[in-house]
Amino acid sequence: MEIKLHKCKKPKHKNWTQLFKSANFTVTANTRVCRNHFKYGQPYDADPHPTLYLKCYIHDYKPRR
């Protein structure tokens, strides 16, 4: 399966940031989200937000050294 990334349109940045529930993460023009996080594999006007498998973003990631 091919990995396809989708970007957030500017008016929706705030909505996407709230969906990811991370204190240290803000959606920007450079943010991309994999198709696996969208109900239909990509954002549509009727369902523009990623809603699937977002649990991994609830906790802030701290890389090990």
PDBQT receptor file of N, H, CA, C and O in Angstrom, charges set to zero:
ATOM      1  N   MET A   1       0.846  -1.183   0.000  1.00  0.00    +0.000 N 
ATOM      2  CA  MET A   1       0.000   0.000   0.000  1.00  0.00    +0.000 C 
ATOM      3  C   MET A   1       0.890   1.244   0.000  1.00  0.00    +0.000 C 
ATOM      4  O   MET A   1       1.879   1.326   0.728  1.00  0.00    +0.000 OA
ATOM      5  N   GLU A   2       0.519   2.174  -0.809  1.00  0.00    +0.000 N 
ATOM      6  H   GLU A   2      -0.284   2.107  -1.401  1.00  0.00    +0.000 HD
ATOM      7  CA  GLU A   2       1.258   3.418  -0.934  1.00  0.00    +0.000 C 
ATOM      8  C   GLU A   2       0.923   4.358   0.238  1.00  0.00    +0.000 C 
ATOM      9  O   GLU A   2      -0.225   4.432   0.678  1.00  0.00    +0.000 OA
ATOM     10  N   ILE A   3       1.925   5.057   0.723  1.00  0.00    +0.000 N 
ATOM     11  H   ILE A   3       2.857   4.997   0.365  1.00  0.00    +0.000 HD
ATOM     12  CA  ILE A   3       1.696   6.035   1.794  1.00  0.00    +0.000 C 
ATOM     13  C   ILE A   3       1.427   7.385   1.137  1.00  0.00    +0.000 C 
ATOM     14  O   ILE A   3       2.233   7.886   0.354  1.00  0.00    +0.000 OA
ATOM     15  N   LYS A   4       0.287   7.953   1.472  1.00  0.00    +0.000 N 
ATOM     16  H   LYS A   4      -0.368   7.545   2.108  1.00  0.00    +0.000 HD
ATOM     17  CA  LYS A   4      -0.084   9.253   0.920  1.00  0.00    +0.000 C 
ATOM     18  C   LYS A   4      -0.295  10.219   2.080  1.00  0.00    +0.000 C 
ATOM     19  O   LYS A   4      -0.985   9.906   3.050  1.00  0.00    +0.000 OA
ATOM     20  N   LEU A   5       0.307  11.390   1.963  1.00  0.00    +0.000 N 
ATOM     21  H   LEU A   5       0.867  11.644   1.175  1.00  0.00    +0.000 HD
ATOM     22  CA  LEU A   5       0.210  12.399   3.014  1.00  0.00    +0.000 C 
ATOM     23  C   LEU A   5      -0.664  13.558   2.544  1.00  0.00    +0.000 C 
ATOM     24  O   LEU A   5      -0.631  13.956   1.379  1.00  0.00    +0.000 OA
ATOM     25  N   HIS A   6      -1.443  14.085   3.479  1.00  0.00    +0.000 N 
ATOM     26  H   HIS A   6      -1.470  13.762   4.425  1.00  0.00    +0.000 HD
ATOM     27  CA  HIS A   6      -2.350  15.193   3.170  1.00  0.00    +0.000 C 
ATOM     28  C   HIS A   6      -2.028  16.367   4.072  1.00  0.00    +0.000 C 
ATOM     29  O   HIS A   6      -1.714  16.191   5.249  1.00  0.00    +0.000 OA
ATOM     30  N   LYS A   7      -2.107  17.570   3.514  1.00  0.00    +0.000 N 
ATOM     31  H   LYS A   7      -2.362  17.713   2.557  1.00  0.00    +0.000 HD
ATOM     32  CA  LYS A   7      -1.853  18.759   4.318  1.00  0.00    +0.000 C 
ATOM     33  C   LYS A   7      -3.165  19.386   4.761  1.00  0.00    +0.000 C 
ATOM     34  O   LYS A   7      -4.221  19.149   4.175  1.00  0.00    +0.000 OA
ATOM     35  N   CYS A   8      -3.070  20.178   5.794  1.00  0.00    +0.000 N 
ATOM     36  H   CYS A   8      -2.212  20.370   6.270  1.00  0.00    +0.000 HD
ATOM     37  CA  CYS A   8      -4.229  20.858   6.356  1.00  0.00    +0.000 C 
ATOM     38  C   CYS A   8      -4.404  22.215   5.692  1.00  0.00    +0.000 C 
ATOM     39  O   CYS A   8      -3.446  22.978   5.564  1.00  0.00    +0.000 OA
ATOM     40  N   LYS A   9      -5.619  22.515   5.271  1.00  0.00    +0.000 N 
ATOM     41  H   LYS A   9      -6.398  21.896   5.375  1.00  0.00    +0.000 HD
ATOM     42  CA  LYS A   9      -5.897  23.837   4.721  1.00  0.00    +0.000 C 
ATOM     43  C   LYS A   9      -5.946  24.842   5.868  1.00  0.00    +0.000 C 
ATOM     44  O   LYS A   9      -6.444  24.533   6.951  1.00  0.00    +0.000 OA
ATOM     45  N   LYS A  10      -5.440  26.019   5.633  1.00  0.00    +0.000 N 
ATOM     46  H   LYS A  10      -5.036  26.271   4.753  1.00  0.00    +0.000 HD
ATOM     47  CA  LYS A  10      -5.250  27.022   6.682  1.00  0.00    +0.000 C 
ATOM     48  C   LYS A  10      -6.447  27.242   7.621  1.00  0.00    +0.000 C 
ATOM     49  O   LYS A  10      -6.227  27.313   8.831  1.00  0.00    +0.000 OA
ATOM     50  N   PRO A  11      -7.677  27.353   7.153  1.00  0.00    +0.000 N 
ATOM     51  CA  PRO A  11      -8.774  27.604   8.100  1.00  0.00    +0.000 C 
ATOM     52  C   PRO A  11      -8.985  26.464   9.104  1.00  0.00    +0.000 C 
ATOM     53  O   PRO A  11      -9.644  26.655  10.126  1.00  0.00    +0.000 OA
ATOM     54  N   LYS A  12      -8.433  25.287   8.820  1.00  0.00    +0.000 N 
ATOM     55  H   LYS A  12      -7.897  25.132   7.989  1.00  0.00    +0.000 HD
ATOM     56  CA  LYS A  12      -8.663  24.134   9.692  1.00  0.00    +0.000 C 
ATOM     57  C   LYS A  12      -7.497  23.844  10.639  1.00  0.00    +0.000 C 
ATOM     58  O   LYS A  12      -7.566  22.876  11.396  1.00  0.00    +0.000 OA
ATOM     59  N   HIS A  13      -6.442  24.640  10.624  1.00  0.00    +0.000 N 
ATOM     60  H   HIS A  13      -6.386  25.426  10.009  1.00  0.00    +0.000 HD
ATOM     61  CA  HIS A  13      -5.270  24.403  11.479  1.00  0.00    +0.000 C 
ATOM     62  C   HIS A  13      -5.656  24.252  12.950  1.00  0.00    +0.000 C 
ATOM     63  O   HIS A  13      -5.185  23.334  13.622  1.00  0.00    +0.000 OA
ATOM     64  N   LYS A  14      -6.495  25.131  13.448  1.00  0.00    +0.000 N 
ATOM     65  H   LYS A  14      -6.877  25.877  12.902  1.00  0.00    +0.000 HD
ATOM     66  CA  LYS A  14      -6.889  25.095  14.860  1.00  0.00    +0.000 C 
ATOM     67  C   LYS A  14      -7.638  23.794  15.187  1.00  0.00    +0.000 C 
ATOM     68  O   LYS A  14      -7.400  23.183  16.229  1.00  0.00    +0.000 OA
ATOM     69  N   ASN A  15      -8.535  23.381  14.298  1.00  0.00    +0.000 N 
ATOM     70  H   ASN A  15      -8.727  23.878  13.452  1.00  0.00    +0.000 HD
ATOM     71  CA  ASN A  15      -9.294  22.144  14.516  1.00  0.00    +0.000 C 
ATOM     72  C   ASN A  15      -8.363  20.936  14.585  1.00  0.00    +0.000 C 
ATOM     73  O   ASN A  15      -8.500  20.094  15.473  1.00  0.00    +0.000 OA
ATOM     74  N   TRP A  16      -7.422  20.852  13.655  1.00  0.00    +0.000 N 
ATOM     75  H   TRP A  16      -7.310  21.536  12.934  1.00  0.00    +0.000 HD
ATOM     76  CA  TRP A  16      -6.503  19.716  13.634  1.00  0.00    +0.000 C 
ATOM     77  C   TRP A  16      -5.615  19.721  14.865  1.00  0.00    +0.000 C 
ATOM     78  O   TRP A  16      -5.347  18.663  15.433  1.00  0.00    +0.000 OA
ATOM     79  N   THR A  17      -5.156  20.882  15.286  1.00  0.00    +0.000 N 
ATOM     80  H   THR A  17      -5.374  21.742  14.824  1.00  0.00    +0.000 HD
ATOM     81  CA  THR A  17      -4.311  20.976  16.482  1.00  0.00    +0.000 C 
ATOM     82  C   THR A  17      -5.067  20.432  17.693  1.00  0.00    +0.000 C 
ATOM     83  O   THR A  17      -4.483  19.714  18.505  1.00  0.00    +0.000 OA
ATOM     84  N   GLN A  18      -6.333  20.754  17.829  1.00  0.00    +0.000 N 
ATOM     85  H   GLN A  18      -6.808  21.337  17.170  1.00  0.00    +0.000 HD
ATOM     86  CA  GLN A  18      -7.140  20.254  18.950  1.00  0.00    +0.000 C 
ATOM     87  C   GLN A  18      -7.332  18.744  18.871  1.00  0.00    +0.000 C 
ATOM     88  O   GLN A  18      -7.366  18.079  19.906  1.00  0.00    +0.000 OA
ATOM     89  N   LEU A  19      -7.456  18.197  17.692  1.00  0.00    +0.000 N 
ATOM     90  H   LEU A  19      -7.429  18.737  16.850  1.00  0.00    +0.000 HD
ATOM     91  CA  LEU A  19      -7.640  16.756  17.526  1.00  0.00    +0.000 C 
ATOM     92  C   LEU A  19      -6.428  15.963  18.007  1.00  0.00    +0.000 C 
ATOM     93  O   LEU A  19      -6.581  14.874  18.560  1.00  0.00    +0.000 OA
ATOM     94  N   PHE A  20      -5.231  16.495  17.803  1.00  0.00    +0.000 N 
ATOM     95  H   PHE A  20      -5.106  17.380  17.353  1.00  0.00    +0.000 HD
ATOM     96  CA  PHE A  20      -4.025  15.778  18.197  1.00  0.00    +0.000 C 
ATOM     97  C   PHE A  20      -3.741  15.854  19.688  1.00  0.00    +0.000 C 
ATOM     98  O   PHE A  20      -2.938  15.067  20.190  1.00  0.00    +0.000 OA
ATOM     99  N   LYS A  21      -4.362  16.760  20.403  1.00  0.00    +0.000 N 
ATOM    100  H   LYS A  21      -5.013  17.399  19.994  1.00  0.00    +0.000 HD
ATOM    101  CA  LYS A  21      -4.306  16.837  21.869  1.00  0.00    +0.000 C 
ATOM    102  C   LYS A  21      -2.895  16.794  22.448  1.00  0.00    +0.000 C 
ATOM    103  O   LYS A  21      -2.669  16.157  23.477  1.00  0.00    +0.000 OA
ATOM    104  N   SER A  22      -1.978  17.440  21.821  1.00  0.00    +0.000 N 
ATOM    105  H   SER A  22      -2.161  17.957  20.985  1.00  0.00    +0.000 HD
ATOM    106  CA  SER A  22      -0.612  17.482  22.330  1.00  0.00    +0.000 C 
ATOM    107  C   SER A  22      -0.262  18.920  22.697  1.00  0.00    +0.000 C 
ATOM    108  O   SER A  22      -0.475  19.837  21.904  1.00  0.00    +0.000 OA
ATOM    109  N   ALA A  23       0.269  19.113  23.882  1.00  0.00    +0.000 N 
ATOM    110  H   ALA A  23       0.442  18.368  24.527  1.00  0.00    +0.000 HD
ATOM    111  CA  ALA A  23       0.587  20.450  24.357  1.00  0.00    +0.000 C 
ATOM    112  C   ALA A  23       1.713  21.091  23.541  1.00  0.00    +0.000 C 
ATOM    113  O   ALA A  23       1.784  22.315  23.438  1.00  0.00    +0.000 OA
ATOM    114  N   ASN A  24       2.583  20.275  22.969  1.00  0.00    +0.000 N 
ATOM    115  H   ASN A  24       2.526  19.281  23.053  1.00  0.00    +0.000 HD
ATOM    116  CA  ASN A  24       3.745  20.805  22.255  1.00  0.00    +0.000 C 
ATOM    117  C   ASN A  24       3.629  20.666  20.738  1.00  0.00    +0.000 C 
ATOM    118  O   ASN A  24       4.645  20.648  20.043  1.00  0.00    +0.000 OA
ATOM    119  N   PHE A  25       2.421  20.569  20.223  1.00  0.00    +0.000 N 
ATOM    120  H   PHE A  25       1.596  20.583  20.788  1.00  0.00    +0.000 HD
ATOM    121  CA  PHE A  25       2.241  20.378  18.791  1.00  0.00    +0.000 C 
ATOM    122  C   PHE A  25       1.212  21.352  18.249  1.00  0.00    +0.000 C 
ATOM    123  O   PHE A  25       0.121  21.492  18.802  1.00  0.00    +0.000 OA
ATOM    124  N   THR A  26       1.567  22.024  17.166  1.00  0.00    +0.000 N 
ATOM    125  H   THR A  26       2.453  21.911  16.717  1.00  0.00    +0.000 HD
ATOM    126  CA  THR A  26       0.653  22.937  16.495  1.00  0.00    +0.000 C 
ATOM    127  C   THR A  26       0.682  22.635  15.007  1.00  0.00    +0.000 C 
ATOM    128  O   THR A  26       1.760  22.506  14.427  1.00  0.00    +0.000 OA
ATOM    129  N   VAL A  27      -0.454  22.523  14.392  1.00  0.00    +0.000 N 
ATOM    130  H   VAL A  27      -1.330  22.628  14.863  1.00  0.00    +0.000 HD
ATOM    131  CA  VAL A  27      -0.539  22.280  12.954  1.00  0.00    +0.000 C 
ATOM    132  C   VAL A  27      -0.144  23.557  12.220  1.00  0.00    +0.000 C 
ATOM    133  O   VAL A  27      -0.598  24.649  12.560  1.00  0.00    +0.000 OA
ATOM    134  N   THR A  28       0.705  23.403  11.209  1.00  0.00    +0.000 N 
ATOM    135  H   THR A  28       1.073  22.516  10.933  1.00  0.00    +0.000 HD
ATOM    136  CA  THR A  28       1.159  24.533  10.391  1.00  0.00    +0.000 C 
ATOM    137  C   THR A  28       0.931  24.208   8.921  1.00  0.00    +0.000 C 
ATOM    138  O   THR A  28       0.381  23.159   8.587  1.00  0.00    +0.000 OA
ATOM    139  N   ALA A  29       1.352  25.103   8.057  1.00  0.00    +0.000 N 
ATOM    140  H   ALA A  29       1.799  25.955   8.328  1.00  0.00    +0.000 HD
ATOM    141  CA  ALA A  29       1.244  24.873   6.616  1.00  0.00    +0.000 C 
ATOM    142  C   ALA A  29       2.115  23.698   6.170  1.00  0.00    +0.000 C 
ATOM    143  O   ALA A  29       1.886  23.129   5.103  1.00  0.00    +0.000 OA
ATOM    144  N   ASN A  30       3.112  23.333   6.978  1.00  0.00    +0.000 N 
ATOM    145  H   ASN A  30       3.298  23.795   7.845  1.00  0.00    +0.000 HD
ATOM    146  CA  ASN A  30       4.010  22.234   6.631  1.00  0.00    +0.000 C 
ATOM    147  C   ASN A  30       3.583  20.888   7.209  1.00  0.00    +0.000 C 
ATOM    148  O   ASN A  30       4.212  19.873   6.909  1.00  0.00    +0.000 OA
ATOM    149  N   THR A  31       2.547  20.850   8.018  1.00  0.00    +0.000 N 
ATOM    150  H   THR A  31       2.035  21.674   8.262  1.00  0.00    +0.000 HD
ATOM    151  CA  THR A  31       2.084  19.611   8.647  1.00  0.00    +0.000 C 
ATOM    152  C   THR A  31       1.453  18.697   7.611  1.00  0.00    +0.000 C 
ATOM    153  O   THR A  31       0.659  19.136   6.779  1.00  0.00    +0.000 OA
ATOM    154  N   ARG A  32       1.816  17.416   7.670  1.00  0.00    +0.000 N 
ATOM    155  H   ARG A  32       2.461  17.059   8.346  1.00  0.00    +0.000 HD
ATOM    156  CA  ARG A  32       1.231  16.406   6.788  1.00  0.00    +0.000 C 
ATOM    157  C   ARG A  32       0.714  15.260   7.644  1.00  0.00    +0.000 C 
ATOM    158  O   ARG A  32       1.320  14.916   8.659  1.00  0.00    +0.000 OA
ATOM    159  N   VAL A  33      -0.407  14.669   7.238  1.00  0.00    +0.000 N 
ATOM    160  H   VAL A  33      -0.899  14.948   6.414  1.00  0.00    +0.000 HD
ATOM    161  CA  VAL A  33      -1.007  13.554   7.970  1.00  0.00    +0.000 C 
ATOM    162  C   VAL A  33      -1.231  12.415   6.981  1.00  0.00    +0.000 C 
ATOM    163  O   VAL A  33      -1.724  12.626   5.873  1.00  0.00    +0.000 OA
ATOM    164  N   CYS A  34      -0.864  11.216   7.394  1.00  0.00    +0.000 N 
ATOM    165  H   CYS A  34      -0.464  11.045   8.294  1.00  0.00    +0.000 HD
ATOM    166  CA  CYS A  34      -0.995  10.016   6.571  1.00  0.00    +0.000 C 
ATOM    167  C   CYS A  34      -2.470   9.691   6.310  1.00  0.00    +0.000 C 
ATOM    168  O   CYS A  34      -3.333   9.969   7.143  1.00  0.00    +0.000 OA
ATOM    169  N   ARG A  35      -2.742   9.111   5.165  1.00  0.00    +0.000 N 
ATOM    170  H   ARG A  35      -2.041   8.885   4.489  1.00  0.00    +0.000 HD
ATOM    171  CA  ARG A  35      -4.102   8.741   4.765  1.00  0.00    +0.000 C 
ATOM    172  C   ARG A  35      -4.784   7.802   5.753  1.00  0.00    +0.000 C 
ATOM    173  O   ARG A  35      -6.014   7.771   5.811  1.00  0.00    +0.000 OA
ATOM    174  N   ASN A  36      -4.025   7.041   6.529  1.00  0.00    +0.000 N 
ATOM    175  H   ASN A  36      -3.026   7.067   6.482  1.00  0.00    +0.000 HD
ATOM    176  CA  ASN A  36      -4.596   6.097   7.491  1.00  0.00    +0.000 C 
ATOM    177  C   ASN A  36      -5.397   6.783   8.596  1.00  0.00    +0.000 C 
ATOM    178  O   ASN A  36      -6.186   6.133   9.282  1.00  0.00    +0.000 OA
ATOM    179  N   HIS A  37      -5.203   8.075   8.772  1.00  0.00    +0.000 N 
ATOM    180  H   HIS A  37      -4.561   8.603   8.215  1.00  0.00    +0.000 HD
ATOM    181  CA  HIS A  37      -5.897   8.810   9.829  1.00  0.00    +0.000 C 
ATOM    182  C   HIS A  37      -7.226   9.408   9.372  1.00  0.00    +0.000 C 
ATOM    183  O   HIS A  37      -7.936  10.021  10.170  1.00  0.00    +0.000 OA
ATOM    184  N   PHE A  38      -7.566   9.235   8.102  1.00  0.00    +0.000 N 
ATOM    185  H   PHE A  38      -6.990   8.736   7.454  1.00  0.00    +0.000 HD
ATOM    186  CA  PHE A  38      -8.818   9.770   7.558  1.00  0.00    +0.000 C 
ATOM    187  C   PHE A  38      -9.825   8.649   7.323  1.00  0.00    +0.000 C 
ATOM    188  O   PHE A  38      -9.464   7.560   6.877  1.00  0.00    +0.000 OA
ATOM    189  N   LYS A  39     -11.069   8.922   7.621  1.00  0.00    +0.000 N 
ATOM    190  H   LYS A  39     -11.363   9.807   7.983  1.00  0.00    +0.000 HD
ATOM    191  CA  LYS A  39     -12.139   7.941   7.482  1.00  0.00    +0.000 C 
ATOM    192  C   LYS A  39     -12.221   7.345   6.075  1.00  0.00    +0.000 C 
ATOM    193  O   LYS A  39     -12.447   6.145   5.922  1.00  0.00    +0.000 OA
ATOM    194  N   TYR A  40     -12.041   8.172   5.058  1.00  0.00    +0.000 N 
ATOM    195  H   TYR A  40     -11.859   9.147   5.182  1.00  0.00    +0.000 HD
ATOM    196  CA  TYR A  40     -12.136   7.718   3.672  1.00  0.00    +0.000 C 
ATOM    197  C   TYR A  40     -10.787   7.725   2.955  1.00  0.00    +0.000 C 
ATOM    198  O   TYR A  40     -10.747   7.699   1.725  1.00  0.00    +0.000 OA
ATOM    199  N   GLY A  41      -9.695   7.760   3.697  1.00  0.00    +0.000 N 
ATOM    200  H   GLY A  41      -9.728   7.781   4.696  1.00  0.00    +0.000 HD
ATOM    201  CA  GLY A  41      -8.366   7.738   3.098  1.00  0.00    +0.000 C 
ATOM    202  C   GLY A  41      -7.836   9.078   2.659  1.00  0.00    +0.000 C 
ATOM    203  O   GLY A  41      -6.683   9.188   2.240  1.00  0.00    +0.000 OA
ATOM    204  N   GLN A  42      -8.662  10.096   2.749  1.00  0.00    +0.000 N 
ATOM    205  H   GLN A  42      -9.598  10.007   3.089  1.00  0.00    +0.000 HD
ATOM    206  CA  GLN A  42      -8.253  11.460   2.419  1.00  0.00    +0.000 C 
ATOM    207  C   GLN A  42      -9.315  12.419   2.937  1.00  0.00    +0.000 C 
ATOM    208  O   GLN A  42     -10.452  12.011   3.178  1.00  0.00    +0.000 OA
ATOM    209  N   PRO A  43      -8.959  13.688   3.112  1.00  0.00    +0.000 N 
ATOM    210  CA  PRO A  43      -9.961  14.650   3.571  1.00  0.00    +0.000 C 
ATOM    211  C   PRO A  43     -10.948  15.006   2.457  1.00  0.00    +0.000 C 
ATOM    212  O   PRO A  43     -10.552  15.240   1.315  1.00  0.00    +0.000 OA
ATOM    213  N   TYR A  44     -12.226  15.043   2.804  1.00  0.00    +0.000 N 
ATOM    214  H   TYR A  44     -12.547  14.853   3.732  1.00  0.00    +0.000 HD
ATOM    215  CA  TYR A  44     -13.293  15.478   1.901  1.00  0.00    +0.000 C 
ATOM    216  C   TYR A  44     -14.014  16.644   2.553  1.00  0.00    +0.000 C 
ATOM    217  O   TYR A  44     -13.914  16.837   3.765  1.00  0.00    +0.000 OA
ATOM    218  N   ASP A  45     -14.737  17.418   1.766  1.00  0.00    +0.000 N 
ATOM    219  H   ASP A  45     -14.819  17.261   0.782  1.00  0.00    +0.000 HD
ATOM    220  CA  ASP A  45     -15.478  18.555   2.315  1.00  0.00    +0.000 C 
ATOM    221  C   ASP A  45     -16.422  18.126   3.433  1.00  0.00    +0.000 C 
ATOM    222  O   ASP A  45     -16.559  18.836   4.429  1.00  0.00    +0.000 OA
ATOM    223  N   ALA A  46     -17.066  16.987   3.284  1.00  0.00    +0.000 N 
ATOM    224  H   ALA A  46     -16.954  16.410   2.475  1.00  0.00    +0.000 HD
ATOM    225  CA  ALA A  46     -18.014  16.505   4.294  1.00  0.00    +0.000 C 
ATOM    226  C   ALA A  46     -17.311  15.931   5.529  1.00  0.00    +0.000 C 
ATOM    227  O   ALA A  46     -17.908  15.869   6.604  1.00  0.00    +0.000 OA
ATOM    228  N   ASP A  47     -16.063  15.516   5.386  1.00  0.00    +0.000 N 
ATOM    229  H   ASP A  47     -15.578  15.566   4.513  1.00  0.00    +0.000 HD
ATOM    230  CA  ASP A  47     -15.308  14.912   6.497  1.00  0.00    +0.000 C 
ATOM    231  C   ASP A  47     -13.831  15.302   6.368  1.00  0.00    +0.000 C 
ATOM    232  O   ASP A  47     -13.005  14.465   6.003  1.00  0.00    +0.000 OA
ATOM    233  N   PRO A  48     -13.489  16.566   6.663  1.00  0.00    +0.000 N 
ATOM    234  CA  PRO A  48     -12.152  17.086   6.369  1.00  0.00    +0.000 C 
ATOM    235  C   PRO A  48     -11.068  16.812   7.417  1.00  0.00    +0.000 C 
ATOM    236  O   PRO A  48      -9.898  17.110   7.178  1.00  0.00    +0.000 OA
ATOM    237  N   HIS A  49     -11.434  16.254   8.561  1.00  0.00    +0.000 N 
ATOM    238  H   HIS A  49     -12.385  16.012   8.754  1.00  0.00    +0.000 HD
ATOM    239  CA  HIS A  49     -10.472  16.129   9.654  1.00  0.00    +0.000 C 
ATOM    240  C   HIS A  49     -10.007  14.690   9.869  1.00  0.00    +0.000 C 
ATOM    241  O   HIS A  49     -10.786  13.753   9.690  1.00  0.00    +0.000 OA
ATOM    242  N   PRO A  50      -8.728  14.508  10.257  1.00  0.00    +0.000 N 
ATOM    243  CA  PRO A  50      -8.264  13.174  10.608  1.00  0.00    +0.000 C 
ATOM    244  C   PRO A  50      -8.918  12.759  11.926  1.00  0.00    +0.000 C 
ATOM    245  O   PRO A  50      -8.940  13.538  12.879  1.00  0.00    +0.000 OA
ATOM    246  N   THR A  51      -9.448  11.545  11.985  1.00  0.00    +0.000 N 
ATOM    247  H   THR A  51      -9.431  10.912  11.212  1.00  0.00    +0.000 HD
ATOM    248  CA  THR A  51     -10.144  11.107  13.206  1.00  0.00    +0.000 C 
ATOM    249  C   THR A  51      -9.734   9.713  13.656  1.00  0.00    +0.000 C 
ATOM    250  O   THR A  51     -10.082   9.296  14.760  1.00  0.00    +0.000 OA
ATOM    251  N   LEU A  52      -9.005   8.989  12.828  1.00  0.00    +0.000 N 
ATOM    252  H   LEU A  52      -8.722   9.328  11.931  1.00  0.00    +0.000 HD
ATOM    253  CA  LEU A  52      -8.659   7.610  13.143  1.00  0.00    +0.000 C 
ATOM    254  C   LEU A  52      -7.234   7.485  13.675  1.00  0.00    +0.000 C 
ATOM    255  O   LEU A  52      -6.320   8.164  13.206  1.00  0.00    +0.000 OA
ATOM    256  N   TYR A  53      -7.061   6.611  14.655  1.00  0.00    +0.000 N 
ATOM    257  H   TYR A  53      -7.803   6.059  15.036  1.00  0.00    +0.000 HD
ATOM    258  CA  TYR A  53      -5.727   6.266  15.182  1.00  0.00    +0.000 C 
ATOM    259  C   TYR A  53      -4.939   7.490  15.656  1.00  0.00    +0.000 C 
ATOM    260  O   TYR A  53      -3.747   7.602  15.373  1.00  0.00    +0.000 OA
ATOM    261  N   LEU A  54      -5.580   8.388  16.358  1.00  0.00    +0.000 N 
ATOM    262  H   LEU A  54      -6.549   8.297  16.587  1.00  0.00    +0.000 HD
ATOM    263  CA  LEU A  54      -4.897   9.578  16.865  1.00  0.00    +0.000 C 
ATOM    264  C   LEU A  54      -4.386   9.385  18.289  1.00  0.00    +0.000 C 
ATOM    265  O   LEU A  54      -3.720  10.268  18.829  1.00  0.00    +0.000 OA
ATOM    266  N   LYS A  55      -4.683   8.265  18.890  1.00  0.00    +0.000 N 
ATOM    267  H   LYS A  55      -5.224   7.548  18.451  1.00  0.00    +0.000 HD
ATOM    268  CA  LYS A  55      -4.312   8.017  20.281  1.00  0.00    +0.000 C 
ATOM    269  C   LYS A  55      -2.803   8.175  20.507  1.00  0.00    +0.000 C 
ATOM    270  O   LYS A  55      -2.383   8.627  21.572  1.00  0.00    +0.000 OA
ATOM    271  N   CYS A  56      -2.006   7.814  19.533  1.00  0.00    +0.000 N 
ATOM    272  H   CYS A  56      -2.347   7.447  18.668  1.00  0.00    +0.000 HD
ATOM    273  CA  CYS A  56      -0.554   7.895  19.703  1.00  0.00    +0.000 C 
ATOM    274  C   CYS A  56      -0.079   9.331  19.873  1.00  0.00    +0.000 C 
ATOM    275  O   CYS A  56       1.050   9.551  20.312  1.00  0.00    +0.000 OA
ATOM    276  N   TYR A  57      -0.904  10.307  19.538  1.00  0.00    +0.000 N 
ATOM    277  H   TYR A  57      -1.820  10.128  19.181  1.00  0.00    +0.000 HD
ATOM    278  CA  TYR A  57      -0.518  11.705  19.649  1.00  0.00    +0.000 C 
ATOM    279  C   TYR A  57      -0.952  12.342  20.968  1.00  0.00    +0.000 C 
ATOM    280  O   TYR A  57      -0.668  13.516  21.208  1.00  0.00    +0.000 OA
ATOM    281  N   ILE A  58      -1.628  11.594  21.813  1.00  0.00    +0.000 N 
ATOM    282  H   ILE A  58      -1.859  10.641  21.618  1.00  0.00    +0.000 HD
ATOM    283  CA  ILE A  58      -2.127  12.169  23.066  1.00  0.00    +0.000 C 
ATOM    284  C   ILE A  58      -0.969  12.478  24.018  1.00  0.00    +0.000 C 
ATOM    285  O   ILE A  58      -0.996  13.493  24.713  1.00  0.00    +0.000 OA
ATOM    286  N   HIS A  59       0.025  11.627  24.052  1.00  0.00    +0.000 N 
ATOM    287  H   HIS A  59       0.046  10.802  23.488  1.00  0.00    +0.000 HD
ATOM    288  CA  HIS A  59       1.160  11.831  24.952  1.00  0.00    +0.000 C 
ATOM    289  C   HIS A  59       2.305  12.485  24.196  1.00  0.00    +0.000 C 
ATOM    290  O   HIS A  59       2.565  12.143  23.042  1.00  0.00    +0.000 OA
ATOM    291  N   ASP A  60       2.983  13.415  24.833  1.00  0.00    +0.000 N 
ATOM    292  H   ASP A  60       2.771  13.692  25.770  1.00  0.00    +0.000 HD
ATOM    293  CA  ASP A  60       4.101  14.080  24.199  1.00  0.00    +0.000 C 
ATOM    294  C   ASP A  60       5.246  13.098  24.036  1.00  0.00    +0.000 C 
ATOM    295  O   ASP A  60       5.593  12.362  24.959  1.00  0.00    +0.000 OA
ATOM    296  N   TYR A  61       5.820  13.100  22.854  1.00  0.00    +0.000 N 
ATOM    297  H   TYR A  61       5.538  13.698  22.103  1.00  0.00    +0.000 HD
ATOM    298  CA  TYR A  61       6.932  12.208  22.537  1.00  0.00    +0.000 C 
ATOM    299  C   TYR A  61       8.232  12.814  23.003  1.00  0.00    +0.000 C 
ATOM    300  O   TYR A  61       8.519  13.973  22.705  1.00  0.00    +0.000 OA
ATOM    301  N   LYS A  62       9.026  12.047  23.730  1.00  0.00    +0.000 N 
ATOM    302  H   LYS A  62       8.793  11.105  23.971  1.00  0.00    +0.000 HD
ATOM    303  CA  LYS A  62      10.339  12.500  24.165  1.00  0.00    +0.000 C 
ATOM    304  C   LYS A  62      11.353  11.454  23.697  1.00  0.00    +0.000 C 
ATOM    305  O   LYS A  62      11.378  10.336  24.210  1.00  0.00    +0.000 OA
ATOM    306  N   PRO A  63      12.187  11.821  22.722  1.00  0.00    +0.000 N 
ATOM    307  CA  PRO A  63      13.131  10.847  22.172  1.00  0.00    +0.000 C 
ATOM    308  C   PRO A  63      14.168  10.416  23.203  1.00  0.00    +0.000 C 
ATOM    309  O   PRO A  63      14.589  11.196  24.057  1.00  0.00    +0.000 OA
ATOM    310  N   ARG A  64      14.566   9.149  23.098  1.00  0.00    +0.000 N 
ATOM    311  H   ARG A  64      14.224   8.515  22.405  1.00  0.00    +0.000 HD
ATOM    312  CA  ARG A  64      15.622   8.646  23.974  1.00  0.00    +0.000 C 
ATOM    313  C   ARG A  64      16.965   9.025  23.407  1.00  0.00    +0.000 C 
ATOM    314  O   ARG A  64      17.120   9.176  22.195  1.00  0.00    +0.000 OA
ATOM    315  N   ARG A  65      17.917   9.176  24.267  1.00  0.00    +0.000 N 
ATOM    316  H   ARG A  65      17.791   9.053  25.251  1.00  0.00    +0.000 HD
ATOM    317  CA  ARG A  65      19.286   9.496  23.815  1.00  0.00    +0.000 C 
ATOM    318  C   ARG A  65      20.214   8.400  24.187  1.00  0.00    +0.000 C 
ATOM    319  O   ARG A  65      21.408   8.477  23.898  1.00  0.00    +0.000 OA
TER     320      ARG A  65
